[in-house]
Amino acid sequence: MQFIKKLFFKKSPLVNIIRMHGVIASASRFPGSSNISLESLEKPLARAFSGKRVAGVALIINSPGGSPVQCSLISERIIQLSKKHDVPVYSFIEDIAASGGYWLACSADKIYVMPSSILGSIGVISAGFGFVEIIKKLGIERRVYSKGKNKGMLDPFQPENTDDVDIITDMQDEIHKQFKEWVTFRRGKKIKKTDIEKEGIFEAKIFSGSKACELGLADSIGELRTVLKERIGDDVVFKEVTGRKKLTQRLGLSGSIYHKLIEEIEERIAFARFGL
């Protein structure tokens, strides 16, 4: 009742909250996907920044990373909306903001963590398997027909090709450079140049929330409501903004069980890399 009074009868400042939980990947990959993507966040973000009473937007992040493209798209959209509406953005890290998760965190003006939160992993990774010896033992003959020298790049049923590896690592270097430039642009003044090499900040190391604050990767230890009440005032109202699900999603009919299972396995593997 107190919340309703504040929300409708008083001109209390409002902080809209958006949760970003899970792997970052295109929502169109699987119908009804729960992944973090611009498609799934576009409308919630637009609603979160609109309104005369909005005093801030809080991002609650719990992500092991994912698509650098989606990270860039989401971050740019957050910054555009923040500038357009002159609304500050605050990131609050729960268990983890690693790799792409940290990329998203850097879209905020301030980053807050818990002492045991995991941050960092500023790097790029590609992984796969090779089944060459297995198909030989099984007596299987691989038949592939293609045009273009690199069309069958990194085929797991063919011996590894050094030219293919060079293409992948060159692309990784480019994406890693973009990642470092983004962190430097958003956090550069807070990160000491001497710590970049000494602590391996840009070498995909991970840090606790407490250490991240020491290195400038985060601003302070703090919980969302406590921090924002101190910054904005005790009368601030918090409202969680979520995406409006389609009827098929609400009924649990969107996406096959097979797709949902794959998505769940991928998410568990991604979080497990950091002991979560």
Secondary structure, DSSP 8 states (H G I E B T S, - for coil): -HHHHHHHHS---EEEEEEEES-B--GGGSTT--SB-HHHHHHHHHHHH-STTEEEEEEEEEE--B-HHHHHHHHHHHHHHHHHHT--EEEEEEEEEETHHHHHHTTSSEEEE-TT-EEE--S--------HHHHHHTT-------SSTTTTTT-TTS---HHHHHHHHHHHHHHHHHHHHHHHHHHGGGS-HHHHHHTTTTTT-EEEHHHHHHHTSS-EE--HHHHHHHHH-TT-EEEE------HHHHTT-SS-HHHHHHHHHHHHHHHHTTT-
